[in-house]
């Protein structure tokens, strides 16, 4: 069974999960994880590695932007949601910092990547844009990360051949992003009372900046891996087709992405993914890695949904 439904001013037809901060989880990231842990594929591996480098500063940015409006929140339930959102995002930053330590040991300049992310988010966006707009950026980014569960969990072929420890990190992260996907949006629309224009423009900015930064970091990582220019060109050609081809990683998510642009949109118009309840049960009984493995086995055994 799904957790109890939380009270909202706009009640959807399906259950909404509680936001559950899960702390001190052990993913075994200090172990001997292969350099190209996703089936030996350098492009696919470095895509997820590049995203990980952005999370610690990004999560801190999200927390800061939501907390800008904390003192204006009068709804007791939303205040609790903000607290639990903050704890989940803080834990994501901790785990991805551990993840990124592996990348530093490989020669990736994670220190420079973090400085660049700090400058872009805190030195540029928060310095030159309104607090309302940066909260819009947060809500947009939360929408994109929430649909990761559809891309990386419900479709096990995307992470086929992945090291079980890294896959567990992304399964856990995606599921928790889904749990708190409405918090920044509710603060944006109910407390900041941002306009539709702010919501759309901030989403367009995130849509542009996120892949640009991920691809730029990937380019650095593939050079660190020692690939020649021609080898990198071939990796990019094959990898971009994997991402953007019909039925690839991104196009099946287009409907959920564009739903954000509807004037009447709310994150809980879309229910949790079908595997969420089973993952929740597995997490109560097993380590996060074992839970991820058992969930993946079940999804692989089922027909594609």
C-alpha positions in Angstrom: 0.0 0.0 0.0 1.0 3.6 -0.6 1.6 5.9 2.3 -1.2 8.1 3.5 -2.4 10.9 1.4 -1.2 14.4 2.5 -3.7 17.1 2.7 -3.6 19.7 -0.1 -5.7 22.6 -1.3 -6.0 20.8 -4.6 -6.6 17.1 -4.1 -5.7 14.7 -6.9 -7.5 11.5 -7.6 -4.5 9.3 -6.6 -2.5 8.9 -3.4 0.4 11.2 -2.7 3.4 9.7 -0.9 4.9 11.2 2.3 8.3 12.9 2.0 10.6 10.5 3.9 14.1 11.7 4.7 16.3 8.6 4.5 19.7 9.3 6.1 22.9 7.4 6.7 22.3 5.1 3.8 25.2 2.9 2.7 25.6 2.5 -1.1 29.1 1.1 -0.9 30.6 3.9 -3.0 34.0 3.4 -1.5 34.2 0.0 -3.1 36.0 -1.0 -6.4 33.5 0.4 -8.9 34.6 0.2 -12.5 35.6 3.4 -14.2 33.0 2.9 -16.9 30.4 1.3 -14.7 27.4 1.4 -17.1 28.1 -1.7 -19.2 31.6 -0.5 -20.1 30.0 2.4 -22.1 32.0 5.6 -21.6 29.3 8.0 -22.9 26.5 6.5 -20.8 28.7 6.4 -17.7 29.9 9.9 -18.0 26.4 11.2 -18.6 25.4 10.1 -15.1 28.8 11.0 -13.6 28.5 14.6 -15.0 25.0 14.9 -13.5 26.4 13.8 -10.2 29.0 16.6 -10.1 26.2 19.1 -10.4 24.0 17.9 -7.6 25.9 19.0 -4.4 25.8 22.7 -5.3 22.5 22.3 -7.1 20.8 20.8 -4.1 22.1 23.6 -1.9 20.8 26.2 -4.4 17.3 24.5 -4.3 17.2 24.5 -0.5 18.3 28.2 -0.4 15.7 29.3 -3.0 12.8 27.5 -1.2 13.9 28.8 2.2 13.8 32.4 0.9 10.0 32.1 1.4 10.0 30.0 4.6 8.9 32.8 6.8 6.0 33.7 4.5 4.5 30.2 4.6 1.4 30.0 6.8 0.2 26.5 5.8 1.5 24.1 8.6 1.5 21.2 6.2 3.7 23.1 3.7 6.1 24.1 6.4 6.6 20.4 7.3 7.0 19.6 3.6 9.7 22.2 3.3 11.6 20.8 6.3 11.5 17.3 4.9 12.4 18.5 1.4 15.4 20.2 2.9 16.5 17.1 4.7 16.1 14.9 1.5 18.0 17.4 -0.6 20.7 17.8 1.9 21.2 14.0 2.0 21.3 13.9 -1.8 24.2 16.4 -1.7 26.1 14.2 0.9 25.8 11.0 -1.2 26.7 12.7 -4.4 29.7 14.2 -2.8 30.8 10.7 -1.9 30.1 9.7 -5.5 32.2 12.6 -6.7 35.1 11.6 -4.6 35.5 8.6 -6.9 35.6 10.9 -9.9 38.3 13.1 -8.3 40.5 10.0 -7.8 40.1 9.3 -11.5 41.6 12.7 -12.4 38.3 14.6 -13.0 38.6 18.2 -11.9 35.5 18.1 -9.7 36.9 21.0 -7.7 36.8 23.3 -10.7 33.3 21.9 -11.7 32.0 22.8 -8.3 33.5 26.3 -8.4 31.9 26.9 -11.8 28.5 25.6 -10.5 28.8 27.9 -7.5 29.6 30.9 -9.6 26.7 30.2 -12.0 24.0 29.5 -9.5 25.0 31.8 -6.6 27.3 34.4 -8.2 25.1 35.0 -11.3 21.6 33.7 -11.0 21.0 34.6 -7.3 22.9 37.9 -7.8 21.1 39.1 -10.9 17.7 37.5 -10.9 14.8 37.9 -8.5 14.2 35.5 -5.7 10.9 34.6 -7.4 12.6 33.7 -10.6 15.3 31.6 -8.9 12.5 29.8 -7.1 11.0 29.2 -10.5 14.3 27.7 -11.6 14.2 25.4 -8.6 10.6 24.3 -9.3 11.5 23.6 -13.0 14.6 21.6 -12.0 12.6 19.7 -9.5 10.1 18.8 -12.2 12.9 17.5 -14.5 14.6 15.5 -11.8 11.2 14.0 -10.7 10.6 12.4 -14.1 14.0 10.7 -13.7 12.0 7.9 -12.1 10.3 7.2 -15.4 13.5 7.3 -17.3 15.9 5.4 -15.0 13.7 3.2 -12.9 10.6 2.2 -14.8 12.7 1.5 -17.9 15.5 -0.9 -16.6 17.0 -1.0 -20.1 18.3 2.5 -19.6 20.6 1.4 -16.8 21.1 -2.2 -18.1 24.6 -3.4 -17.2 25.1 -0.8 -14.5 27.1 -1.4 -11.4 24.5 -2.2 -8.7 25.8 0.5 -6.3 25.6 3.4 -8.7 22.2 2.2 -10.0 20.9 2.1 -6.4 22.0 5.7 -5.9 20.0 6.8 -8.9 17.0 4.7 -8.1 16.9 6.2 -4.5 17.5 9.7 -5.8 14.8 9.5 -8.4 12.2 8.1 -6.0 12.9 10.8 -3.4 12.8 13.5 -6.1 9.3 12.2 -6.9 8.2 12.3 -3.3 9.0 16.0 -2.9 8.3 17.1 -6.5 5.5 19.5 -5.5 7.2 21.4 -2.7 9.1 24.1 -4.6 6.2 24.4 -7.0 3.7 24.9 -4.2 5.9 27.6 -2.6 6.3 29.2 -6.1 2.6 29.3 -6.8 0.9 29.6 -3.4 3.4 31.7 -1.5 5.5 33.6 -4.0 2.4 33.7 -6.3 4.6 33.8 -9.3 3.2 34.5 -12.7 2.8 31.9 -15.5 5.4 33.9 -17.4 8.0 33.4 -14.6 7.2 29.7 -14.5 7.7 29.2 -18.2 10.8 31.4 -18.6 12.5 29.8 -15.7 11.8 26.3 -17.2 13.2 27.4 -20.5 16.4 28.6 -18.8 16.8 25.3 -17.0 16.0 23.4 -20.2 18.9 25.2 -21.9 21.5 25.3 -19.0 21.2 21.8 -17.7 22.2 19.8 -20.9 24.8 22.5 -21.8 26.5 22.1 -18.4 26.2 18.3 -18.4 27.7 17.9 -21.9 30.5 20.4 -21.1 31.5 18.3 -18.1 31.2 15.1 -20.1 33.6 16.5 -22.7 36.2 17.1 -19.9 35.6 13.6 -18.5 36.1 11.9 -21.9 39.4 13.7 -22.3 40.5 12.6 -18.9 39.7 9.1 -20.0 42.3 9.4 -22.7 40.1 9.1 -25.8 41.4 10.7 -29.0 39.4 13.4 -30.8 38.1 10.9 -33.3 37.2 8.4 -30.6 35.3 11.1 -28.7 33.5 12.1 -31.9 32.3 8.5 -32.4 31.2 8.3 -28.7 29.2 11.5 -29.0 27.5 10.5 -32.2 26.5 7.1 -30.8 25.6 8.5 -27.4 23.5 11.4 -28.6 21.5 9.0 -30.8 20.9 6.8 -27.7 19.6 9.9 -25.8 17.4 11.6 -28.5 16.3 8.8 -30.9 12.7 7.9 -31.1 12.1 5.6 -28.1 15.4 6.7 -26.6 16.0 8.1 -23.2 14.4 11.5 -23.6 11.6 11.5 -26.2 9.3 9.1 -24.2 9.4 11.8 -21.4 8.4 14.6 -23.7 4.7 14.6 -22.6 5.6 14.8 -18.9 8.1 17.6 -19.6 5.7 19.7 -21.7 2.9 19.2 -19.1 4.7 21.7 -17.0 3.9 24.4 -19.5 0.1 24.0 -19.1 -1.4 27.0 -17.2 -3.3 24.5 -15.0 -0.4 22.2 -14.3 0.4 20.8 -10.8 3.1 18.2 -10.1 0.6 15.8 -8.6 -1.5 15.7 -11.8 0.9 12.8 -12.5 0.9 9.9 -10.0 4.0 8.2 -8.6 5.5 5.6 -10.9 4.1 2.1 -10.7 7.1 0.6 -9.0 7.2 3.1 -6.2 5.1 1.1 -3.7 7.2 -2.0 -4.2 10.4 0.0 -3.8 9.1 1.5 -0.6 8.4 -2.0 0.8 11.8 -3.3 -0.3 13.5 -0.3 1.3 11.8 -1.2 4.6 13.3 -4.7 4.5 16.7 -4.4 2.8 19.7 -2.2 2.1 19.2 0.3 -0.7 21.5 -1.7 -3.0 19.6 -4.9 -2.4 16.2 -3.1 -2.7 17.4 -1.7 -6.1 18.5 -5.1 -7.3 15.2 -6.8 -6.3 13.2 -4.0 -7.9 15.2 -4.2 -11.1 14.8 -7.9 -11.3 11.0 -7.5 -11.1 10.9 -4.8 -13.7 13.1 -6.8 -16.1 10.9 -9.8 -15.7 7.7 -7.8 -16.5 6.6 -6.8 -20.0 7.6 -3.2 -20.8 4.9 -0.8 -19.6 
